[in-house]
Amino acid sequence: MGTKELQLIIQDELSRIGWSIRKFSDEFFIEYNDIDNDDEMEQFFQKIRKQLTRPRFKNDKLLDSYLNFIVQHPDYCKSRLKPKFIPSGILSDEMHSRMYDISKELSEALEVAEL
């Protein structure tokens, strides 16, 4: 898998769990560093932001480690349990609307159950 693909997958997975690049960088930094310094966290965020957006970044092993961190995080595991309606393009508008409503109802029921 190439750099661009890994960057897109990481961004998609961050979106799936509702994390910004800032949130990801903070979580990653706290997990792997004993220091809780705002300046160092900001520098780390800037570094990760560039790594996830620049096409010339070529360290696929580092991107793999970021992806592994994301998919092993408890927030990611929770997100995989929630249904998400993805339109197929073959349903009528009425059926599409009903399927969306069903997905929304299931998500709300799961949120209540988690409380």
Biopython code that builds the backbone (N, CA, C, O; Angstrom):
import numpy as np
from Bio.PDB.StructureBuilder import StructureBuilder

atoms = [
    (1, "MET", "N", (0.849, -1.171, 0.000)),
    (1, "MET", "CA", (0.000, 0.000, 0.000)),
    (1, "MET", "C", (0.898, 1.239, 0.000)),
    (1, "MET", "O", (1.872, 1.310, 0.749)),
    (2, "GLY", "N", (0.563, 2.202, -0.837)),
    (2, "GLY", "CA", (1.386, 3.396, -0.963)),
    (2, "GLY", "C", (1.075, 4.454, 0.074)),
    (2, "GLY", "O", (0.108, 4.352, 0.830)),
    (3, "THR", "N", (1.903, 5.452, 0.090)),
    (3, "THR", "CA", (1.783, 6.548, 1.050)),
    (3, "THR", "C", (0.428, 7.239, 0.952)),
    (3, "THR", "O", (-0.246, 7.437, 1.963)),
    (4, "LYS", "N", (0.030, 7.604, -0.258)),
    (4, "LYS", "CA", (-1.238, 8.327, -0.440)),
    (4, "LYS", "C", (-2.413, 7.497, 0.064)),
    (4, "LYS", "O", (-3.315, 8.025, 0.714)),
    (5, "GLU", "N", (-2.404, 6.202, -0.235)),
    (5, "GLU", "CA", (-3.494, 5.330, 0.226)),
    (5, "GLU", "C", (-3.538, 5.266, 1.748)),
    (5, "GLU", "O", (-4.610, 5.347, 2.347)),
    (6, "LEU", "N", (-2.364, 5.118, 2.374)),
    (6, "LEU", "CA", (-2.314, 5.070, 3.836)),
    (6, "LEU", "C", (-2.801, 6.383, 4.450)),
    (6, "LEU", "O", (-3.528, 6.380, 5.443)),
    (7, "GLN", "N", (-2.398, 7.490, 3.857)),
    (7, "GLN", "CA", (-2.844, 8.786, 4.367)),
    (7, "GLN", "C", (-4.367, 8.901, 4.288)),
    (7, "GLN", "O", (-5.010, 9.364, 5.230)),
    (8, "LEU", "N", (-4.936, 8.478, 3.165)),
    (8, "LEU", "CA", (-6.393, 8.540, 3.005)),
    (8, "LEU", "C", (-7.111, 7.604, 3.969)),
    (8, "LEU", "O", (-8.136, 7.976, 4.540)),
    (9, "ILE", "N", (-6.591, 6.403, 4.156)),
    (9, "ILE", "CA", (-7.200, 5.449, 5.080)),
    (9, "ILE", "C", (-7.163, 6.002, 6.501)),
    (9, "ILE", "O", (-8.160, 5.933, 7.219)),
    (10, "ILE", "N", (-6.032, 6.545, 6.905)),
    (10, "ILE", "CA", (-5.917, 7.120, 8.249)),
    (10, "ILE", "C", (-6.924, 8.246, 8.420)),
    (10, "ILE", "O", (-7.604, 8.317, 9.444)),
    (11, "GLN", "N", (-7.029, 9.123, 7.436)),
    (11, "GLN", "CA", (-7.972, 10.229, 7.539)),
    (11, "GLN", "C", (-9.413, 9.730, 7.585)),
    (11, "GLN", "O", (-10.236, 10.279, 8.317)),
    (12, "ASP", "N", (-9.722, 8.688, 6.807)),
    (12, "ASP", "CA", (-11.066, 8.103, 6.835)),
    (12, "ASP", "C", (-11.382, 7.492, 8.199)),
    (12, "ASP", "O", (-12.476, 7.675, 8.733)),
    (13, "GLU", "N", (-10.420, 6.770, 8.752)),
    (13, "GLU", "CA", (-10.651, 6.135, 10.054)),
    (13, "GLU", "C", (-10.763, 7.178, 11.167)),
    (13, "GLU", "O", (-11.546, 7.005, 12.101)),
    (14, "LEU", "N", (-9.996, 8.242, 11.073)),
    (14, "LEU", "CA", (-10.129, 9.329, 12.054)),
    (14, "LEU", "C", (-11.520, 9.942, 11.954)),
    (14, "LEU", "O", (-12.149, 10.240, 12.969)),
    (15, "SER", "N", (-11.987, 10.124, 10.750)),
    (15, "SER", "CA", (-13.327, 10.665, 10.540)),
    (15, "SER", "C", (-14.390, 9.718, 11.105)),
    (15, "SER", "O", (-15.379, 10.161, 11.689)),
    (16, "ARG", "N", (-14.178, 8.424, 10.926)),
    (16, "ARG", "CA", (-15.139, 7.426, 11.409)),
    (16, "ARG", "C", (-15.337, 7.524, 12.928)),
    (16, "ARG", "O", (-16.452, 7.368, 13.426)),
    (17, "ILE", "N", (-14.253, 7.781, 13.649)),
    (17, "ILE", "CA", (-14.379, 7.850, 15.111)),
    (17, "ILE", "C", (-14.553, 9.280, 15.610)),
    (17, "ILE", "O", (-14.603, 9.521, 16.816)),
    (18, "GLY", "N", (-14.646, 10.224, 14.682)),
    (18, "GLY", "CA", (-14.907, 11.607, 15.056)),
    (18, "GLY", "C", (-13.695, 12.341, 15.611)),
    (18, "GLY", "O", (-13.838, 13.288, 16.384)),
    (19, "TRP", "N", (-12.511, 11.910, 15.220)),
    (19, "TRP", "CA", (-11.285, 12.548, 15.690)),
    (19, "TRP", "C", (-10.734, 13.491, 14.637)),
    (19, "TRP", "O", (-10.791, 13.215, 13.439)),
    (20, "SER", "N", (-10.209, 14.593, 15.100)),
    (20, "SER", "CA", (-9.443, 15.477, 14.236)),
    (20, "SER", "C", (-7.987, 15.001, 14.256)),
    (20, "SER", "O", (-7.623, 14.128, 15.043)),
    (21, "ILE", "N", (-7.179, 15.572, 13.402)),
    (21, "ILE", "CA", (-5.746, 15.247, 13.433)),
    (21, "ILE", "C", (-5.169, 15.694, 14.772)),
    (21, "ILE", "O", (-4.282, 15.036, 15.316)),
    (22, "ARG", "N", (-5.664, 16.802, 15.302)),
    (22, "ARG", "CA", (-5.211, 17.293, 16.615)),
    (22, "ARG", "C", (-5.494, 16.263, 17.705)),
    (22, "ARG", "O", (-4.618, 15.951, 18.512)),
    (23, "LYS", "N", (-6.714, 15.738, 17.728)),
    (23, "LYS", "CA", (-7.088, 14.748, 18.735)),
    (23, "LYS", "C", (-6.199, 13.501, 18.616)),
    (23, "LYS", "O", (-5.715, 12.971, 19.615)),
    (24, "PHE", "N", (-5.997, 13.047, 17.374)),
    (24, "PHE", "CA", (-5.143, 11.887, 17.154)),
    (24, "PHE", "C", (-3.732, 12.157, 17.650)),
    (24, "PHE", "O", (-3.157, 11.328, 18.355)),
    (25, "SER", "N", (-3.169, 13.293, 17.296)),
    (25, "SER", "CA", (-1.784, 13.581, 17.695)),
    (25, "SER", "C", (-1.664, 13.666, 19.210)),
    (25, "SER", "O", (-0.672, 13.210, 19.779)),
    (26, "ASP", "N", (-2.663, 14.244, 19.870)),
    (26, "ASP", "CA", (-2.635, 14.311, 21.335)),
    (26, "ASP", "C", (-2.692, 12.920, 21.957)),
    (26, "ASP", "O", (-1.929, 12.612, 22.873)),
    (27, "GLU", "N", (-3.597, 12.080, 21.457)),
    (27, "GLU", "CA", (-3.727, 10.713, 21.980)),
    (27, "GLU", "C", (-2.437, 9.917, 21.760)),
    (27, "GLU", "O", (-1.963, 9.228, 22.663)),
    (28, "PHE", "N", (-1.888, 10.017, 20.575)),
    (28, "PHE", "CA", (-0.658, 9.288, 20.245)),
    (28, "PHE", "C", (0.504, 9.790, 21.101)),
    (28, "PHE", "O", (1.277, 8.995, 21.636)),
    (29, "PHE", "N", (0.622, 11.094, 21.224)),
    (29, "PHE", "CA", (1.707, 11.689, 21.998)),
    (29, "PHE", "C", (1.634, 11.259, 23.461)),
    (29, "PHE", "O", (2.642, 10.867, 24.048)),
    (30, "ILE", "N", (0.460, 11.332, 24.039)),
    (30, "ILE", "CA", (0.283, 10.964, 25.456)),
    (30, "ILE", "C", (0.586, 9.487, 25.672)),
    (30, "ILE", "O", (1.168, 9.113, 26.691)),
    (31, "GLU", "N", (0.196, 8.648, 24.718)),
    (31, "GLU", "CA", (0.429, 7.204, 24.840)),
    (31, "GLU", "C", (1.911, 6.855, 24.833)),
    (31, "GLU", "O", (2.338, 5.964, 25.567)),
    (32, "TYR", "N", (2.695, 7.539, 24.020)),
    (32, "TYR", "CA", (4.086, 7.145, 23.819)),
    (32, "TYR", "C", (5.117, 8.084, 24.436)),
    (32, "TYR", "O", (6.314, 7.901, 24.218)),
    (33, "ASN", "N", (4.683, 9.078, 25.195)),
    (33, "ASN", "CA", (5.623, 10.009, 25.818)),
    (33, "ASN", "C", (5.269, 10.212, 27.280)),
    (33, "ASN", "O", (4.096, 10.261, 27.650)),
    (34, "ASP", "N", (6.281, 10.327, 28.091)),
    (34, "ASP", "CA", (6.076, 10.563, 29.514)),
    (34, "ASP", "C", (5.909, 12.048, 29.817)),
    (34, "ASP", "O", (5.573, 12.420, 30.942)),
    (35, "ILE", "N", (6.139, 12.882, 28.832)),
    (35, "ILE", "CA", (6.100, 14.332, 29.003)),
    (35, "ILE", "C", (4.719, 14.849, 28.632)),
    (35, "ILE", "O", (4.109, 14.378, 27.672)),
    (36, "ASP", "N", (4.232, 15.812, 29.390)),
    (36, "ASP", "CA", (2.961, 16.461, 29.078)),
    (36, "ASP", "C", (3.233, 17.952, 28.909)),
    (36, "ASP", "O", (2.801, 18.774, 29.716)),
    (37, "ASN", "N", (3.956, 18.279, 27.846)),
    (37, "ASN", "CA", (4.391, 19.643, 27.591)),
    (37, "ASN", "C", (3.621, 20.177, 26.386)),
    (37, "ASN", "O", (3.651, 19.581, 25.309)),
    (38, "ASP", "N", (2.930, 21.307, 26.572)),
    (38, "ASP", "CA", (2.105, 21.860, 25.499)),
    (38, "ASP", "C", (2.906, 22.226, 24.257)),
    (38, "ASP", "O", (2.436, 22.024, 23.138)),
    (39, "ASP", "N", (4.094, 22.754, 24.437)),
    (39, "ASP", "CA", (4.918, 23.130, 23.285)),
    (39, "ASP", "C", (5.328, 21.899, 22.475)),
    (39, "ASP", "O", (5.279, 21.913, 21.245)),
    (40, "GLU", "N", (5.727, 20.849, 23.163)),
    (40, "GLU", "CA", (6.119, 19.621, 22.462)),
    (40, "GLU", "C", (4.918, 18.960, 21.795)),
    (40, "GLU", "O", (5.042, 18.396, 20.708)),
    (41, "MET", "N", (3.759, 19.027, 22.441)),
    (41, "MET", "CA", (2.550, 18.462, 21.836)),
    (41, "MET", "C", (2.177, 19.241, 20.570)),
    (41, "MET", "O", (1.734, 18.651, 19.584)),
    (42, "GLU", "N", (2.353, 20.553, 20.598)),
    (42, "GLU", "CA", (2.062, 21.372, 19.423)),
    (42, "GLU", "C", (3.031, 21.046, 18.283)),
    (42, "GLU", "O", (2.617, 20.946, 17.128)),
    (43, "GLN", "N", (4.299, 20.884, 18.598)),
    (43, "GLN", "CA", (5.286, 20.514, 17.579)),
    (43, "GLN", "C", (4.960, 19.148, 16.980)),
    (43, "GLN", "O", (5.066, 18.947, 15.770)),
    (44, "PHE", "N", (4.566, 18.224, 17.833)),
    (44, "PHE", "CA", (4.211, 16.888, 17.374)),
    (44, "PHE", "C", (2.979, 16.949, 16.460)),
    (44, "PHE", "O", (2.930, 16.275, 15.431)),
    (45, "PHE", "N", (1.992, 17.758, 16.842)),
    (45, "PHE", "CA", (0.795, 17.928, 16.013)),
    (45, "PHE", "C", (1.165, 18.463, 14.628)),
    (45, "PHE", "O", (0.688, 17.948, 13.617)),
    (46, "GLN", "N", (1.998, 19.478, 14.579)),
    (46, "GLN", "CA", (2.398, 20.057, 13.291)),
    (46, "GLN", "C", (3.112, 19.009, 12.426)),
    (46, "GLN", "O", (2.914, 18.946, 11.213)),
    (47, "LYS", "N", (3.930, 18.203, 13.068)),
    (47, "LYS", "CA", (4.663, 17.144, 12.357)),
    (47, "LYS", "C", (3.694, 16.103, 11.785)),
    (47, "LYS", "O", (3.817, 15.714, 10.624)),
    (48, "ILE", "N", (2.743, 15.657, 12.590)),
    (48, "ILE", "CA", (1.773, 14.655, 12.131)),
    (48, "ILE", "C", (0.869, 15.232, 11.049)),
    (48, "ILE", "O", (0.568, 14.557, 10.065)),
    (49, "ARG", "N", (0.441, 16.465, 11.228)),
    (49, "ARG", "CA", (-0.419, 17.108, 10.226)),
    (49, "ARG", "C", (0.266, 17.090, 8.864)),
    (49, "ARG", "O", (-0.368, 16.792, 7.851)),
    (50, "LYS", "N", (1.532, 17.402, 8.839)),
    (50, "LYS", "CA", (2.291, 17.383, 7.578)),
    (50, "LYS", "C", (2.439, 15.958, 7.042)),
    (50, "LYS", "O", (2.323, 15.729, 5.838)),
    (51, "GLN", "N", (2.693, 15.016, 7.926)),
    (51, "GLN", "CA", (2.874, 13.622, 7.503)),
    (51, "GLN", "C", (1.605, 13.047, 6.883)),
    (51, "GLN", "O", (1.668, 12.210, 5.983)),
    (52, "LEU", "N", (0.462, 13.500, 7.367)),
    (52, "LEU", "CA", (-0.806, 12.958, 6.873)),
    (52, "LEU", "C", (-1.347, 13.693, 5.653)),
    (52, "LEU", "O", (-2.335, 13.259, 5.061)),
    (53, "THR", "N", (-0.716, 14.794, 5.271)),
    (53, "THR", "CA", (-1.253, 15.556, 4.147)),
    (53, "THR", "C", (-0.274, 15.738, 2.997)),
    (53, "THR", "O", (-0.704, 16.021, 1.879)),
    (54, "ARG", "N", (0.991, 15.592, 3.222)),
    (54, "ARG", "CA", (1.969, 15.831, 2.161)),
    (54, "ARG", "C", (2.240, 14.564, 1.347)),
    (54, "ARG", "O", (2.557, 13.515, 1.906)),
    (55, "PRO", "N", (2.112, 14.672, 0.029)),
    (55, "PRO", "CA", (2.323, 13.486, -0.813)),
    (55, "PRO", "C", (3.780, 13.023, -0.856)),
    (55, "PRO", "O", (4.047, 11.870, -1.197)),
    (56, "ARG", "N", (4.712, 13.891, -0.519)),
    (56, "ARG", "CA", (6.126, 13.512, -0.586)),
    (56, "ARG", "C", (6.599, 12.775, 0.664)),
    (56, "ARG", "O", (7.740, 12.314, 0.705)),
    (57, "PHE", "N", (5.746, 12.652, 1.688)),
    (57, "PHE", "CA", (6.131, 11.915, 2.888)),
    (57, "PHE", "C", (6.191, 10.432, 2.528)),
    (57, "PHE", "O", (5.219, 9.887, 2.004)),
    (58, "LYS", "N", (7.317, 9.773, 2.800)),
    (58, "LYS", "CA", (7.512, 8.404, 2.301)),
    (58, "LYS", "C", (7.776, 7.360, 3.390)),
    (58, "LYS", "O", (8.309, 6.295, 3.079)),
    (59, "ASN", "N", (7.429, 7.619, 4.631)),
    (59, "ASN", "CA", (7.675, 6.645, 5.688)),
    (59, "ASN", "C", (6.412, 5.821, 5.939)),
    (59, "ASN", "O", (5.649, 6.109, 6.861)),
    (60, "ASP", "N", (6.197, 4.802, 5.116)),
    (60, "ASP", "CA", (4.992, 3.976, 5.230)),
    (60, "ASP", "C", (4.935, 3.210, 6.546)),
    (60, "ASP", "O", (3.847, 2.949, 7.060)),
    (61, "LYS", "N", (6.092, 2.846, 7.100)),
    (61, "LYS", "CA", (6.094, 2.125, 8.387)),
    (61, "LYS", "C", (5.522, 3.011, 9.499)),
    (61, "LYS", "O", (4.779, 2.533, 10.357)),
    (62, "LEU", "N", (5.862, 4.269, 9.479)),
    (62, "LEU", "CA", (5.336, 5.189, 10.484)),
    (62, "LEU", "C", (3.829, 5.363, 10.298)),
    (62, "LEU", "O", (3.078, 5.372, 11.274)),
    (63, "LEU", "N", (3.390, 5.499, 9.055)),
    (63, "LEU", "CA", (1.957, 5.616, 8.789)),
    (63, "LEU", "C", (1.228, 4.345, 9.219)),
    (63, "LEU", "O", (0.117, 4.417, 9.744)),
    (64, "ASP", "N", (1.843, 3.182, 8.999)),
    (64, "ASP", "CA", (1.257, 1.920, 9.473)),
    (64, "ASP", "C", (1.110, 1.918, 10.990)),
    (64, "ASP", "O", (0.107, 1.440, 11.520)),
    (65, "SER", "N", (2.105, 2.449, 11.685)),
    (65, "SER", "CA", (2.024, 2.484, 13.153)),
    (65, "SER", "C", (0.895, 3.408, 13.603)),
    (65, "SER", "O", (0.224, 3.127, 14.596)),
    (66, "TYR", "N", (0.684, 4.509, 12.879)),
    (66, "TYR", "CA", (-0.435, 5.397, 13.201)),
    (66, "TYR", "C", (-1.767, 4.677, 13.000)),
    (66, "TYR", "O", (-2.662, 4.761, 13.841)),
    (67, "LEU", "N", (-1.888, 3.971, 11.876)),
    (67, "LEU", "CA", (-3.120, 3.247, 11.594)),
    (67, "LEU", "C", (-3.371, 2.157, 12.630)),
    (67, "LEU", "O", (-4.506, 1.974, 13.072)),
    (68, "ASN", "N", (-2.331, 1.436, 13.019)),
    (68, "ASN", "CA", (-2.473, 0.408, 14.052)),
    (68, "ASN", "C", (-2.919, 1.010, 15.377)),
    (68, "ASN", "O", (-3.749, 0.429, 16.076)),
    (69, "PHE", "N", (-2.375, 2.162, 15.725)),
    (69, "PHE", "CA", (-2.782, 2.827, 16.962)),
    (69, "PHE", "C", (-4.267, 3.165, 16.912)),
    (69, "PHE", "O", (-4.994, 2.959, 17.885)),
    (70, "ILE", "N", (-4.709, 3.684, 15.777)),
    (70, "ILE", "CA", (-6.117, 4.074, 15.637)),
    (70, "ILE", "C", (-7.040, 2.870, 15.779)),
    (70, "ILE", "O", (-8.005, 2.916, 16.543)),
    (71, "VAL", "N", (-6.751, 1.787, 15.046)),
    (71, "VAL", "CA", (-7.671, 0.643, 15.048)),
    (71, "VAL", "C", (-7.638, -0.141, 16.349)),
    (71, "VAL", "O", (-8.540, -0.941, 16.600)),
    (72, "GLN", "N", (-6.625, 0.063, 17.184)),
    (72, "GLN", "CA", (-6.568, -0.619, 18.470)),
    (72, "GLN", "C", (-7.126, 0.245, 19.602)),
    (72, "GLN", "O", (-7.251, -0.225, 20.733)),
    (73, "HIS", "N", (-7.455, 1.472, 19.314)),
    (73, "HIS", "CA", (-7.966, 2.373, 20.352)),
    (73, "HIS", "C", (-9.416, 2.004, 20.687)),
    (73, "HIS", "O", (-10.174, 1.638, 19.789)),
    (74, "PRO", "N", (-9.813, 2.093, 21.955)),
    (74, "PRO", "CA", (-11.191, 1.761, 22.338)),
    (74, "PRO", "C", (-12.254, 2.586, 21.602)),
    (74, "PRO", "O", (-13.343, 2.076, 21.339)),
    (75, "ASP", "N", (-11.967, 3.834, 21.268)),
    (75, "ASP", "CA", (-12.934, 4.651, 20.534)),
    (75, "ASP", "C", (-13.215, 4.061, 19.153)),
    (75, "ASP", "O", (-14.339, 4.142, 18.658)),
    (76, "TYR", "N", (-12.207, 3.477, 18.542)),
    (76, "TYR", "CA", (-12.381, 2.862, 17.232)),
    (76, "TYR", "C", (-13.240, 1.606, 17.359)),
    (76, "TYR", "O", (-14.126, 1.362, 16.540)),
    (77, "CYS", "N", (-12.973, 0.826, 18.378)),
    (77, "CYS", "CA", (-13.746, -0.405, 18.579)),
    (77, "CYS", "C", (-15.222, -0.083, 18.777)),
    (77, "CYS", "O", (-16.083, -0.800, 18.267)),
    (78, "LYS", "N", (-15.522, 0.975, 19.503)),
    (78, "LYS", "CA", (-16.914, 1.388, 19.702)),
    (78, "LYS", "C", (-17.552, 1.823, 18.392)),
    (78, "LYS", "O", (-18.718, 1.521, 18.136)),
    (79, "SER", "N", (-16.802, 2.525, 17.569)),
    (79, "SER", "CA", (-17.353, 3.042, 16.310)),
    (79, "SER", "C", (-17.693, 1.923, 15.335)),
    (79, "SER", "O", (-18.597, 2.079, 14.514)),
    (80, "ARG", "N", (-16.994, 0.811, 15.407)),
    (80, "ARG", "CA", (-17.237, -0.294, 14.494)),
    (80, "ARG", "C", (-18.554, -1.001, 14.794)),
    (80, "ARG", "O", (-19.076, -1.727, 13.948)),
    (81, "LEU", "N", (-19.089, -0.794, 15.988)),
    (81, "LEU", "CA", (-20.333, -1.447, 16.358)),
    (81, "LEU", "C", (-21.563, -0.667, 15.911)),
    (81, "LEU", "O", (-22.663, -1.217, 15.874)),
    (82, "LYS", "N", (-21.391, 0.591, 15.574)),
    (82, "LYS", "CA", (-22.524, 1.420, 15.205)),
    (82, "LYS", "C", (-22.832, 1.259, 13.723)),
    (82, "LYS", "O", (-21.933, 1.308, 12.884)),
    (83, "PRO", "N", (-24.116, 1.065, 13.406)),
    (83, "PRO", "CA", (-24.477, 0.943, 11.992)),
    (83, "PRO", "C", (-24.350, 2.296, 11.300)),
    (83, "PRO", "O", (-24.572, 3.349, 11.897)),
    (84, "LYS", "N", (-23.995, 2.233, 10.048)),
    (84, "LYS", "CA", (-23.873, 3.455, 9.267)),
    (84, "LYS", "C", (-24.459, 3.185, 7.896)),
    (84, "LYS", "O", (-24.018, 2.274, 7.196)),
    (85, "PHE", "N", (-25.453, 3.974, 7.508)),
    (85, "PHE", "CA", (-26.091, 3.783, 6.208)),
    (85, "PHE", "C", (-25.213, 4.371, 5.118)),
    (85, "PHE", "O", (-24.832, 5.540, 5.180)),
    (86, "ILE", "N", (-24.896, 3.566, 4.129)),
    (86, "ILE", "CA", (-24.112, 4.009, 2.986)),
    (86, "ILE", "C", (-24.984, 3.785, 1.751)),
    (86, "ILE", "O", (-25.300, 2.647, 1.404)),
    (87, "PRO", "N", (-25.367, 4.876, 1.091)),
    (87, "PRO", "CA", (-26.270, 4.726, -0.065)),
    (87, "PRO", "C", (-25.630, 3.914, -1.184)),
    (87, "PRO", "O", (-24.448, 4.066, -1.491)),
    (88, "SER", "N", (-26.440, 3.052, -1.783)),
    (88, "SER", "CA", (-25.937, 2.171, -2.832)),
    (88, "SER", "C", (-26.160, 2.736, -4.222)),
    (88, "SER", "O", (-25.493, 2.330, -5.174)),
    (89, "GLY", "N", (-27.087, 3.664, -4.348)),
    (89, "GLY", "CA", (-27.380, 4.234, -5.647)),
    (89, "GLY", "C", (-28.404, 3.435, -6.442)),
    (89, "GLY", "O", (-28.796, 3.849, -7.533)),
    (90, "ILE", "N", (-28.845, 2.292, -5.910)),
    (90, "ILE", "CA", (-29.816, 1.478, -6.651)),
    (90, "ILE", "C", (-31.216, 1.549, -6.044)),
    (90, "ILE", "O", (-32.172, 1.044, -6.632)),
    (91, "LEU", "N", (-31.341, 2.166, -4.882)),
    (91, "LEU", "CA", (-32.639, 2.273, -4.225)),
    (91, "LEU", "C", (-33.385, 3.513, -4.699)),
    (91, "LEU", "O", (-32.777, 4.505, -5.101)),
    (92, "SER", "N", (-34.696, 3.443, -4.647)),
    (92, "SER", "CA", (-35.502, 4.618, -4.964)),
    (92, "SER", "C", (-35.298, 5.664, -3.868)),
    (92, "SER", "O", (-34.812, 5.344, -2.783)),
    (93, "ASP", "N", (-35.666, 6.891, -4.149)),
    (93, "ASP", "CA", (-35.519, 7.961, -3.157)),
    (93, "ASP", "C", (-36.291, 7.650, -1.880)),
    (93, "ASP", "O", (-35.812, 7.918, -0.778)),
    (94, "GLU", "N", (-37.474, 7.089, -2.030)),
    (94, "GLU", "CA", (-38.303, 6.744, -0.867)),
    (94, "GLU", "C", (-37.632, 5.649, -0.031)),
    (94, "GLU", "O", (-37.587, 5.743, 1.196)),
    (95, "MET", "N", (-37.114, 4.616, -0.693)),
    (95, "MET", "CA", (-36.443, 3.525, 0.019)),
    (95, "MET", "C", (-35.147, 4.031, 0.657)),
    (95, "MET", "O", (-34.812, 3.645, 1.777)),
    (96, "HIS", "N", (-34.429, 4.882, -0.049)),
    (96, "HIS", "CA", (-33.206, 5.478, 0.483)),
    (96, "HIS", "C", (-33.510, 6.242, 1.770)),
    (96, "HIS", "O", (-32.790, 6.115, 2.760)),
    (97, "SER", "N", (-34.571, 7.029, 1.748)),
    (97, "SER", "CA", (-34.969, 7.815, 2.922)),
    (97, "SER", "C", (-35.340, 6.899, 4.092)),
    (97, "SER", "O", (-34.964, 7.164, 5.234)),
    (98, "ARG", "N", (-36.060, 5.848, 3.811)),
    (98, "ARG", "CA", (-36.483, 4.911, 4.875)),
    (98, "ARG", "C", (-35.280, 4.180, 5.460)),
    (98, "ARG", "O", (-35.194, 4.014, 6.677)),
    (99, "MET", "N", (-34.353, 3.744, 4.617)),
    (99, "MET", "CA", (-33.153, 3.054, 5.108)),
    (99, "MET", "C", (-32.309, 3.991, 5.970)),
    (99, "MET", "O", (-31.741, 3.568, 6.977)),
    (100, "TYR", "N", (-32.228, 5.250, 5.578)),
    (100, "TYR", "CA", (-31.500, 6.236, 6.373)),
    (100, "TYR", "C", (-32.161, 6.385, 7.745)),
    (100, "TYR", "O", (-31.474, 6.439, 8.765)),
    (101, "ASP", "N", (-33.500, 6.452, 7.767)),
    (101, "ASP", "CA", (-34.229, 6.583, 9.033)),
    (101, "ASP", "C", (-33.989, 5.373, 9.938)),
    (101, "ASP", "O", (-33.810, 5.525, 11.147)),
    (102, "ILE", "N", (-33.985, 4.189, 9.362)),
    (102, "ILE", "CA", (-33.729, 2.971, 10.138)),
    (102, "ILE", "C", (-32.330, 3.012, 10.733)),
    (102, "ILE", "O", (-32.145, 2.693, 11.908)),
    (103, "SER", "N", (-31.356, 3.397, 9.941)),
    (103, "SER", "CA", (-29.982, 3.491, 10.429)),
    (103, "SER", "C", (-29.878, 4.497, 11.568)),
    (103, "SER", "O", (-29.198, 4.251, 12.564)),
    (104, "LYS", "N", (-30.548, 5.619, 11.416)),
    (104, "LYS", "CA", (-30.526, 6.656, 12.452)),
    (104, "LYS", "C", (-31.172, 6.148, 13.746)),
    (104, "LYS", "O", (-30.655, 6.390, 14.836)),
    (105, "GLU", "N", (-32.293, 5.450, 13.623)),
    (105, "GLU", "CA", (-32.974, 4.893, 14.795)),
    (105, "GLU", "C", (-32.088, 3.870, 15.514)),
    (105, "GLU", "O", (-32.029, 3.859, 16.744)),
    (106, "LEU", "N", (-31.410, 3.023, 14.763)),
    (106, "LEU", "CA", (-30.508, 2.047, 15.372)),
    (106, "LEU", "C", (-29.359, 2.734, 16.096)),
    (106, "LEU", "O", (-28.983, 2.327, 17.195)),
    (107, "SER", "N", (-28.804, 3.768, 15.489)),
    (107, "SER", "CA", (-27.706, 4.499, 16.138)),
    (107, "SER", "C", (-28.161, 5.123, 17.440)),
    (107, "SER", "O", (-27.444, 5.070, 18.440)),
    (108, "GLU", "N", (-29.340, 5.710, 17.440)),
    (108, "GLU", "CA", (-29.877, 6.332, 18.653)),
    (108, "GLU", "C", (-30.139, 5.277, 19.725)),
    (108, "GLU", "O", (-29.880, 5.520, 20.903)),
    (109, "ALA", "N", (-30.645, 4.119, 19.335)),
    (109, "ALA", "CA", (-30.914, 3.049, 20.295)),
    (109, "ALA", "C", (-29.599, 2.552, 20.907)),
    (109, "ALA", "O", (-29.541, 2.268, 22.103)),
    (110, "LEU", "N", (-28.567, 2.449, 20.104)),
    (110, "LEU", "CA", (-27.265, 2.017, 20.635)),
    (110, "LEU", "C", (-26.682, 3.048, 21.596)),
    (110, "LEU", "O", (-26.077, 2.686, 22.605)),
    (111, "GLU", "N", (-26.861, 4.324, 21.288)),
    (111, "GLU", "CA", (-26.363, 5.365, 22.184)),
    (111, "GLU", "C", (-27.062, 5.307, 23.531)),
    (111, "GLU", "O", (-26.419, 5.471, 24.567)),
    (112, "VAL", "N", (-28.359, 5.078, 23.532)),
    (112, "VAL", "CA", (-29.113, 4.958, 24.779)),
    (112, "VAL", "C", (-28.645, 3.727, 25.558)),
    (112, "VAL", "O", (-28.507, 3.773, 26.780)),
    (113, "ALA", "N", (-28.405, 2.633, 24.844)),
    (113, "ALA", "CA", (-27.970, 1.393, 25.487)),
    (113, "ALA", "C", (-26.591, 1.549, 26.121)),
    (113, "ALA", "O", (-26.303, 0.894, 27.123)),
    (114, "GLU", "N", (-25.722, 2.414, 25.552)),
    (114, "GLU", "CA", (-24.399, 2.615, 26.093)),
    (114, "GLU", "C", (-24.421, 3.382, 27.402)),
    (114, "GLU", "O", (-23.498, 3.263, 28.208)),
    (115, "LEU", "N", (-25.473, 4.173, 27.621)),
    (115, "LEU", "CA", (-25.570, 4.938, 28.863)),
    (115, "LEU", "C", (-25.768, 3.993, 30.003)),
    (115, "LEU", "O", (-25.876, 4.425, 31.150)),
]
sb = StructureBuilder()
sb.init_structure("model")
sb.init_model(0)
sb.init_chain("A")
sb.init_seg("    ")
for serial, (resi, resn, name, xyz) in enumerate(atoms, 1):
    if name == "N":
        sb.init_residue(resn, " ", resi, " ")
    sb.init_atom(name, np.array(xyz, "f"), 0.0, 1.0, " ", f" {name:<3s}", serial, name[0])
structure = sb.get_structure()
